[in-house]
Amino acid sequence: MKKIAVIYWTGTGNTEAMAHSVADGARTAGAEVAIQCVGDIAADTAAGFDALALGCPAMGAEVLEETEFEPFFAELEPQLGGKTVGLFGSYGWGDGQWMRDWKERTIAAGANLCGEPVMANEAPGVTELDECRALGEALTK
């Protein structure tokens, strides 16, 4: 059974809702899933999972949340080589540049990106939550 960690930061609950949908999809596909707020897991622990789903909304000038998520990801980044990773998050302005930058960093770190990142403009709707469930299922393969 594949062990997947769904790790997220949320300010308004939008990214948290997406995280739960990713976890539901992975569980439905037969994975053992740990869902964690980013402040509750160390990068070294996260690196021990078979696959990772990472969720963070756009903050400021379309960047990852800077107090908790960015430091976590910077510590995790050198450990992503060969790891299967899915990305997701929400935004309320801009055009998704934070996700494009994050995707590039993840690939440059040597991760195997699982499909395209899932983005929701503001609160995720049915389509985005379905895409999150599909991401969770894909991470189990």
N, C-alpha and C positions, 0 to 999 in steps of 0.2 A: 504494500500500500504506500503510495507516494505521500510524503509529508510536505504540506504547503503552509507557508506563513503569509497572512494577509496583514500588512502593516500600514497604518494610515495616520494622518493628522487631519483634524477637522476643526473648523471655527464655528460653523453654522449648522453642522449636521449633514450637509449635502454629501461630502466625501465619505462620511461614516455610513450613510445609506448605501452608497456605492460599494463600500467595503463588505457590507453584509451580503449584498447580492453576489459579489465575487466568491465569498466564502460558501454561500448556498450552492452555487454552481459547482464548485470544487467538491463539496460534500456529496452532492447528487451523483457526481461522476466517480465516487468511491475513494476520494482522498481523505487523509487525516488532516484536519485544518486547525491551525491556531490563528485567532484573530486578535491583533494587539494594537493599541494606540502606540505611536512611535516612542513616547516617553517611558513605556513599560517594557521595552526590549532592547538589548544591547546589539550592536552591529555584529559582533562575533557570534552571538546566539542565532541571529537571523541568517547568517551565512551557513549555518549548519543544516538548514532545511533543503529539501530537494528542489523546491521552486519557491519564488517569491512573487507576491502581488503587492505593489507599492502604490499607495494613494496619497496625493497631496494636492490641495487647491492652489490656484495661482494667487500670489500675494504681491503687494506693492506694484512694482513695475514688471509684472509677470515673471516672478521668481518663485522658487520653492519657499515654504515657510522657513524663516531664517533662524528662529530661536531653537527649535527642536528638530525639525525634519532635515534641514540642510546639513547641520553637523552630523546627524545620524547617517545620511546618505554619503557624505564625504568620507566617513569612516568605513562604510560598507563598500564603497566603490572599488577599492583595490581587491576586494574578495569576490567580485562578480564574474570573474573569468570562467566561462563554461556553464554558468548558472542560468536556468530558465527564469526569465523575469517578465511580468506583465505590469503595465503602468496605467493608472487611472486618476482622475481628479476633476474638480469643478472649477469654474471661473465665472466672473461677473462682468468682465471688461476685456478689452484687447481681442486678440484673434487666436490665442492658443500658443503664443511664442514660448511660454514657460514649458509647455509639454514638448514642443519640438526640441528645445534645448536639452531637456531632461532625457528625451529619447536618444539624442546624439551622445550625451554623456554615458548613458547606459550601454549603448553599443560600443563606444570607444573603450569602455572598461572590460570588454570581452564577453558580455552577457549575450545570451540567446534571447532576443526579444520575442515574446509570445504574441503574435499578431500586432495589430495597431493599437496604440493607447486609446483608452476610452475617455472622452471628455463630455462633461455636461455643462451647458450654459445655465448657471444658477442651479436650482434644484433639479435633480435627475428625474426625467420622465420615464414612462414605461419603456421606451426604446432604449434609453441609456442603461436602465436597470437590466433589461434583457441582454444588452451587450456585455454588461458586467458579469452576469451569470455565464454567458458563453465564454468569457475570458477565464473564469474559474474552471470551467470544464476543460478548456484547451490546456490549461496549466497542468492538468493531470496526465496528459499524454506523453 
